[in-house]
């Protein structure tokens, strides 16, 4: 691949074309600071560089698109144009325009439209310059395999002025992160030290290394079992005795006898212990306990209401009786005698406030007596109701205590069943380890 032309498009659409002679050495001369050194970075940017290292200044301030026309060995010329990242204030444009078989016609600025991304451009250039399928697999296997492509070829193609004068660097961008390792991995391919069958060979080597690692791991496990097996065997026998698979009196006297017992355990026929499932009786008792507690609460509320009513009635009767005694004093006077409501009946002095008439007082006395009769009549009925409520309360309370005892007993039984389930799990684990 050779560079045919470098073309710069201004913001107004004007073109600056730098042609090259194919198959010859091209020497570019000019005054200092005229942009000669920027040509390498312009070409690198157009050929799918991940960043833009074109120097800041008049070039990046006035150019809208950087482009090159490259010619391949088969004679095809390809036009590649990439937008100046300063236009959009980004690090680098991720898309380019690629036009194949461009010929001698150079597109105008208005005709440039990006049609593919940078990764696709790298793949296209990789195939066009003849880089075949390859891969470098590191010996240490501590990093990912690396496949040589077009971007790696640029390390060996560019030599800026600063690189020629640098005694510590030989290749382009060698001072950037990860680039030195990429050069080490890809240089053998570009020098021709790696043949075309290397990919197949590297793949076979990788598979053999994986197989070797697996065999080494199995060997280490086998040696560990051989060295620690007898002590582990005795430990497993003790566990089997503890959970009831082996008799408590078993005591192997040799390694072969210990393995014999372990073989016996591994073939032990599973005998499920009797474990009750979900206890429906327990659920019924819990539901019944909830019902009784609700009923007991209702009875307690009714009993409290009746008791409060009886207390209030007794208080009312006492107060009414006192009123009756006070009003009985009206009997001292005859209903037919003359009565002056403005005169005191004891000292005949004149009163500012008139006193009630004897008729009114007698009427109030009769009303109180009638209320007392009703209260005295209802009291025995309320007392009988309270006694019946107390009887129901004690009956339900007794039944509730019985249910609580039954639930406690079932919980204890359920705990025993859980212990049996745990024992079954332990037995299964020990048998599996022994196997």
C-alpha positions as CSV (number, residue, x, y, z in Angstrom):
1,X,0.0,0.0,0.0
2,X,1.3,3.4,-1.0
3,X,0.1,7.0,-0.3
4,X,-1.1,8.6,-3.5
5,X,-2.3,11.9,-2.2
6,X,-2.9,13.8,1.0
7,X,-5.9,16.1,0.7
8,X,-7.0,18.8,3.3
9,X,-10.5,20.4,3.1
10,X,-10.9,23.9,4.6
11,X,-14.0,25.0,6.4
12,X,-15.1,26.7,3.2
13,X,-14.6,23.6,1.1
14,X,-11.3,24.6,-0.5
15,X,-8.8,21.7,-1.1
16,X,-5.1,21.6,-0.5
17,X,-3.7,18.6,-2.4
18,X,-0.2,17.1,-1.7
19,X,0.5,14.4,-4.5
20,X,3.1,11.7,-4.2
21,X,5.0,9.7,-6.8
22,X,4.2,6.0,-6.5
23,X,7.2,3.6,-6.4
24,X,9.7,6.3,-5.6
25,X,11.2,8.1,-2.7
26,X,9.4,11.4,-2.1
27,X,11.2,14.2,-0.3
28,X,9.2,17.1,1.1
29,X,11.0,20.3,1.9
30,X,9.8,23.6,3.3
31,X,10.4,26.2,5.9
32,X,10.2,25.4,9.6
33,X,6.7,25.3,11.1
34,X,5.1,24.8,7.7
35,X,3.5,21.5,8.6
36,X,5.9,18.9,7.3
37,X,6.0,16.9,10.6
38,X,2.2,17.0,10.8
39,X,2.0,14.8,7.6
40,X,2.7,11.6,9.5
41,X,0.0,12.3,12.1
42,X,-2.5,13.3,9.3
43,X,-1.9,10.0,7.5
44,X,-2.1,8.1,10.8
45,X,-5.4,9.8,11.7
46,X,-6.9,9.0,8.4
47,X,-5.8,5.3,8.6
48,X,-8.0,4.4,11.6
49,X,-6.0,5.8,14.6
50,X,-7.9,5.7,17.8
51,X,-6.8,9.3,18.7
52,X,-5.8,12.4,16.9
53,X,-2.2,13.5,17.4
54,X,-2.2,16.2,14.7
55,X,-0.6,19.3,16.4
56,X,-2.9,22.0,17.5
57,X,-2.6,25.3,15.6
58,X,-3.4,26.6,12.2
59,X,-4.0,23.2,10.6
60,X,-6.6,22.0,13.1
61,X,-8.2,25.5,13.2
62,X,-8.8,25.7,9.5
63,X,-9.3,22.1,8.3
64,X,-12.7,20.5,8.3
65,X,-11.7,17.1,6.8
66,X,-8.4,15.2,6.6
67,X,-8.2,12.7,3.8
68,X,-5.8,10.4,1.9
69,X,-5.9,8.4,-1.3
70,X,-4.0,5.1,-1.0
71,X,-3.1,2.7,-3.8
72,X,-2.8,-1.0,-3.2
73,X,-0.7,-3.7,-5.0
74,X,-3.7,-4.7,-7.1
75,X,-4.0,-1.2,-8.5
76,X,-7.1,-0.2,-6.6
77,X,-7.1,3.4,-5.3
78,X,-9.2,4.1,-2.1
79,X,-10.3,7.5,-0.8
80,X,-10.5,7.8,3.0
81,X,-11.7,11.0,4.7
82,X,-12.1,11.7,8.4
83,X,-13.6,14.7,10.1
84,X,-11.5,17.1,12.2
85,X,-12.4,16.4,15.8
86,X,-12.1,20.2,16.7
87,X,-15.3,20.7,14.6
88,X,-17.4,18.9,17.2
89,X,-15.1,19.4,20.2
90,X,-14.3,15.6,20.6
91,X,-11.1,13.6,21.0
92,X,-11.4,11.8,17.6
93,X,-14.1,11.1,15.1
94,X,-15.3,7.5,15.2
95,X,-16.5,7.3,11.6
96,X,-14.9,7.8,8.1
97,X,-15.9,7.9,4.5
98,X,-14.3,5.1,2.3
99,X,-14.7,5.2,-1.4
100,X,-13.2,2.4,-3.5
101,X,-11.9,2.8,-7.0
102,X,-11.8,6.5,-6.7
103,X,-9.8,7.1,-9.9
104,X,-8.7,10.6,-10.6
105,X,-11.8,12.4,-9.4
106,X,-11.4,14.0,-6.0
107,X,-14.7,14.4,-4.1
108,X,-15.9,17.9,-3.1
109,X,-16.5,18.7,0.6
110,X,-20.3,18.5,0.2
111,X,-20.0,15.0,-1.3
112,X,-18.2,13.6,1.8
113,X,-20.5,11.5,4.1
114,X,-19.2,9.0,6.6
115,X,-20.2,5.5,5.7
116,X,-18.4,3.1,8.2
117,X,-16.7,3.1,11.6
118,X,-13.0,2.9,12.5
119,X,-13.1,-0.9,13.4
120,X,-14.5,-1.7,10.0
121,X,-11.8,0.4,8.3
122,X,-9.1,-1.5,10.2
123,X,-10.5,-4.8,9.1
124,X,-10.7,-3.6,5.5
125,X,-7.1,-2.4,5.5
126,X,-5.9,-5.6,7.3
127,X,-7.3,-7.7,4.4
128,X,-6.1,-5.4,1.7
129,X,-2.5,-5.3,2.7
130,X,-2.4,-9.2,3.0
131,X,-2.2,-9.8,6.7
132,X,-3.4,-13.4,7.0
133,X,-5.2,-15.1,9.9
134,X,-2.8,-15.1,12.9
135,X,-2.7,-15.1,16.6
136,X,0.0,-14.8,19.3
137,X,-0.7,-16.8,22.5
138,X,1.6,-15.7,25.4
139,X,3.5,-18.5,27.2
140,X,2.4,-17.3,30.7
141,X,-1.3,-17.3,29.8
142,X,-1.6,-14.3,32.0
143,X,-3.0,-12.0,29.2
144,X,-5.3,-12.4,26.3
145,X,-3.9,-13.7,22.9
146,X,-3.0,-11.0,20.4
147,X,-4.0,-11.0,16.8
148,X,-1.7,-8.9,14.5
149,X,-3.7,-6.4,12.2
150,X,-3.2,-3.2,10.3
151,X,-2.8,-0.9,13.3
152,X,0.2,-2.9,14.4
153,X,1.9,-2.4,11.0
154,X,2.0,1.4,11.6
155,X,4.6,0.9,14.4
156,X,7.1,-0.1,11.8
157,X,6.1,2.4,9.0
158,X,6.3,5.8,10.6
159,X,9.5,7.6,11.8
160,X,8.9,11.2,12.9
161,X,11.9,13.5,13.3
162,X,11.8,13.2,17.1
163,X,11.9,9.4,16.9
164,X,15.0,9.5,14.6
165,X,16.8,11.6,17.2
166,X,15.6,9.6,20.3
167,X,18.3,7.1,21.5
168,X,15.8,5.2,23.7
169,X,13.1,4.5,21.1
170,X,13.1,2.7,17.8
171,X,9.4,2.3,16.8
172,X,6.5,4.7,16.5
173,X,4.4,5.3,19.6
174,X,6.8,2.9,21.5
175,X,6.4,5.1,24.6
176,X,2.7,4.7,24.9
177,X,1.0,2.2,27.3
178,X,0.8,-1.4,26.1
179,X,2.5,-0.6,22.8
180,X,5.9,-2.2,23.8
181,X,4.2,-5.5,24.5
182,X,2.2,-5.3,21.3
183,X,5.5,-4.8,19.3
184,X,7.1,-7.8,21.0
185,X,4.0,-10.0,20.1
186,X,3.6,-8.8,16.5
187,X,7.1,-8.2,15.2
188,X,7.9,-11.9,14.6
189,X,4.8,-12.0,12.3
190,X,5.8,-8.9,10.2
191,X,9.4,-10.1,10.0
192,X,8.2,-13.4,8.5
193,X,9.4,-15.4,11.4
194,X,5.9,-16.9,11.9
195,X,4.6,-19.1,9.1
196,X,1.1,-19.3,7.9
197,X,0.4,-22.5,9.8
198,X,1.2,-20.8,13.1
199,X,-2.5,-20.4,14.1
200,X,-3.2,-24.1,13.9
201,X,0.1,-24.9,15.7
202,X,-0.6,-22.3,18.4
203,X,-4.1,-23.7,18.9
204,X,-2.8,-27.3,19.3
205,X,-0.2,-26.0,21.8
206,X,-2.9,-24.3,23.8
207,X,-5.0,-27.4,23.9
208,X,-2.0,-29.5,25.0
209,X,-1.2,-27.1,27.7
210,X,-4.7,-27.2,29.0
211,X,-4.6,-31.0,29.0
212,X,-1.2,-31.0,30.8
213,X,-2.6,-28.7,33.5
214,X,-5.6,-31.0,34.0
215,X,-3.4,-34.1,34.3
216,X,-1.0,-32.3,36.7
217,X,-4.0,-31.3,38.8
218,X,-5.4,-34.9,38.9
219,X,-1.9,-36.2,39.8
220,X,-1.7,-33.7,42.7
221,X,-5.1,-34.8,43.9
222,X,-4.2,-38.5,43.7
223,X,-1.0,-37.9,45.6
224,X,-2.9,-36.0,48.3
225,X,-5.4,-38.8,48.6
226,X,-2.6,-41.4,48.8
227,X,-0.7,-39.5,51.5
228,X,-3.7,-38.4,53.6
229,X,-6.2,-41.1,52.7
230,X,-5.7,-43.4,55.6
231,X,-6.1,-40.7,58.2
232,X,-9.2,-39.5,56.4
233,X,-10.5,-43.1,56.3
234,X,-10.4,-43.4,60.0
235,X,-12.1,-40.0,60.4
236,X,-14.9,-41.0,58.2
237,X,-15.4,-44.3,60.0
238,X,-15.8,-42.4,63.3
239,X,-18.4,-40.1,61.6
240,X,-20.3,-43.2,60.3
241,X,-20.3,-44.7,63.8
242,X,-21.6,-41.4,65.3
243,X,-24.6,-41.2,62.9
244,X,-25.5,-44.9,63.3
245,X,-24.4,-46.3,59.9
246,X,-21.7,-48.4,61.5
247,X,-21.9,-50.2,64.9
248,X,-20.2,-48.4,67.8
249,X,-17.9,-51.3,68.4
250,X,-16.3,-51.2,64.9
251,X,-12.5,-50.6,65.3
252,X,-10.4,-51.4,62.2
253,X,-6.9,-52.7,62.9
254,X,-5.4,-52.1,59.5
255,X,-5.7,-49.9,56.4
256,X,-7.3,-52.6,54.3
257,X,-9.8,-53.3,57.1
258,X,-10.6,-49.6,57.2
259,X,-11.2,-49.5,53.5
260,X,-13.4,-52.5,53.8
261,X,-15.7,-50.8,56.3
262,X,-15.8,-47.7,54.1
263,X,-16.8,-49.8,51.1
264,X,-19.5,-51.3,53.3
265,X,-20.8,-47.8,54.2
266,X,-20.7,-46.7,50.5
267,X,-23.0,-49.6,49.7
268,X,-25.2,-49.0,52.7
269,X,-28.9,-49.3,51.8
270,X,-30.8,-46.2,52.7
271,X,-33.4,-46.8,55.4
272,X,-35.6,-43.8,55.8
273,X,-36.3,-42.9,59.4
274,X,-39.9,-42.4,60.4
275,X,-40.5,-38.7,60.2
276,X,-43.9,-37.3,60.3
277,X,-44.8,-34.8,57.7
278,X,-46.8,-31.6,58.3
279,X,-48.9,-32.2,61.4
280,X,-52.5,-31.4,60.5
281,X,-53.6,-31.8,64.2
282,X,-51.2,-29.1,65.2
283,X,-52.7,-26.7,62.7
284,X,-56.3,-27.5,63.9
285,X,-55.3,-26.9,67.5
286,X,-53.7,-23.6,66.6
287,X,-56.8,-22.5,64.7
288,X,-59.0,-23.7,67.6
289,X,-56.9,-21.7,70.1
290,X,-57.4,-18.6,68.0
291,X,-61.1,-19.1,68.0
292,X,-61.3,-19.6,71.7
293,X,-59.2,-16.6,72.4
294,X,-61.6,-14.5,70.3
295,X,-64.6,-16.0,72.1
296,X,-63.0,-15.5,75.5
297,X,-62.4,-11.8,74.6
298,X,-66.1,-11.3,73.7
299,X,-67.3,-13.0,76.9
300,X,-64.9,-10.9,79.0
301,X,-66.3,-7.7,77.3
302,X,-69.9,-8.8,78.0
303,X,-69.1,-9.6,81.7
304,X,-67.4,-6.3,82.2
305,X,-70.4,-4.4,80.7
306,X,-72.9,-6.3,82.9
307,X,-70.7,-5.7,86.0
308,X,-70.4,-2.0,85.2
309,X,-74.1,-1.7,84.8
310,X,-74.8,-3.4,88.1
311,X,-72.3,-1.1,89.9
312,X,-74.0,2.0,88.3
313,X,-77.5,0.7,89.2
314,X,-76.4,0.1,92.9
315,X,-75.0,3.7,93.0
316,X,-78.2,5.1,91.6
317,X,-80.3,3.1,94.1
318,X,-78.3,4.4,97.0
319,X,-78.6,8.0,95.8
320,X,-82.3,7.6,95.0
321,X,-82.9,6.2,98.5
322,X,-81.3,9.2,100.1
323,X,-83.5,11.4,98.0
324,X,-86.6,9.4,99.1
325,X,-85.6,9.9,102.8
326,X,-85.2,13.6,102.3
327,X,-88.6,14.0,100.5
328,X,-90.4,11.9,103.1
329,X,-90.2,15.0,105.3
330,X,-92.9,16.5,103.1
331,X,-95.3,14.2,104.9
332,X,-95.1,16.6,107.9
333,X,-97.5,18.9,106.0
334,X,-101.0,18.3,104.8
335,X,-101.8,18.7,101.2
336,X,-104.9,20.6,102.1
337,X,-103.3,23.2,104.4
338,X,-102.7,26.7,103.2
339,X,-99.3,27.0,101.6
340,X,-97.5,30.3,100.9
341,X,-94.5,29.6,98.6
342,X,-92.9,32.9,99.5
343,X,-92.9,32.2,103.3
344,X,-90.6,29.9,105.2
345,X,-92.6,27.0,106.6
346,X,-90.4,27.0,109.8
347,X,-90.0,30.6,110.8
348,X,-92.6,32.4,108.6
349,X,-90.0,34.7,107.3
350,X,-90.4,36.1,103.7
351,X,-88.3,34.3,101.1
352,X,-86.7,35.9,98.0
353,X,-87.1,32.7,96.0
354,X,-90.3,30.8,96.1
355,X,-90.1,27.1,97.4
356,X,-91.7,24.2,95.4
357,X,-95.2,23.3,96.2
358,X,-96.0,20.2,98.3
359,X,-97.7,18.7,95.3
360,X,-94.5,19.0,93.2
361,X,-92.4,17.5,96.0
362,X,-94.8,14.6,96.4
363,X,-94.7,14.0,92.7
364,X,-90.9,13.8,92.7
365,X,-91.1,11.4,95.6
366,X,-93.4,9.1,93.7
367,X,-91.2,9.1,90.6
368,X,-88.1,8.1,92.7
369,X,-90.0,5.3,94.3
370,X,-91.0,3.9,90.9
371,X,-87.4,4.1,89.7
372,X,-86.3,2.2,92.8
373,X,-88.8,-0.5,92.2
374,X,-87.6,-1.1,88.6
375,X,-83.9,-1.1,89.8
376,X,-84.6,-3.7,92.5
377,X,-86.5,-5.8,90.0
378,X,-83.7,-5.9,87.4
379,X,-80.8,-6.5,89.8
380,X,-81.4,-10.2,90.3
381,X,-81.6,-10.8,86.5
382,X,-78.3,-9.0,85.9
383,X,-76.7,-10.9,88.7
384,X,-77.9,-14.2,87.2
385,X,-76.6,-13.1,83.8
386,X,-73.2,-12.3,85.3
387,X,-73.0,-15.7,86.9
388,X,-73.8,-17.5,83.6
389,X,-71.1,-15.4,81.8
390,X,-68.6,-16.4,84.5
391,X,-69.5,-20.1,84.0
392,X,-68.9,-19.8,80.2
393,X,-65.7,-17.9,80.8
394,X,-64.2,-20.6,83.1
395,X,-65.3,-23.4,80.7
396,X,-63.5,-21.7,77.7
397,X,-60.5,-20.9,79.9
398,X,-60.2,-24.6,80.9
399,X,-60.5,-25.7,77.3
400,X,-57.9,-23.2,76.2
401,X,-55.4,-24.5,78.8
402,X,-55.9,-28.0,77.5
403,X,-55.2,-26.9,73.9
404,X,-52.1,-25.0,75.0
405,X,-50.7,-28.2,76.6
406,X,-51.5,-30.2,73.5
407,X,-49.8,-27.7,71.2
408,X,-46.7,-27.8,73.5
409,X,-46.6,-31.5,73.2
410,X,-46.9,-31.5,69.4
411,X,-44.1,-28.9,69.2
412,X,-41.8,-31.2,71.2
413,X,-42.8,-34.1,68.9
414,X,-42.1,-31.9,65.8
415,X,-38.6,-31.0,67.2
416,X,-37.8,-34.7,67.4
417,X,-38.9,-35.2,63.8
418,X,-36.7,-32.3,62.8
419,X,-33.8,-34.0,64.5
420,X,-34.4,-37.2,62.5
421,X,-34.5,-35.2,59.3
422,X,-31.1,-33.6,60.2
423,X,-29.7,-37.1,60.9
424,X,-30.8,-38.3,57.4
425,X,-29.1,-35.3,55.8
426,X,-25.9,-36.0,57.7
427,X,-25.9,-39.6,56.7
428,X,-26.3,-38.7,53.1
429,X,-23.4,-36.3,53.3
430,X,-21.1,-38.8,55.0
431,X,-22.0,-41.6,52.5
432,X,-21.2,-39.2,49.6
433,X,-17.8,-38.2,51.0
434,X,-16.9,-41.9,51.6
435,X,-18.0,-42.8,48.0
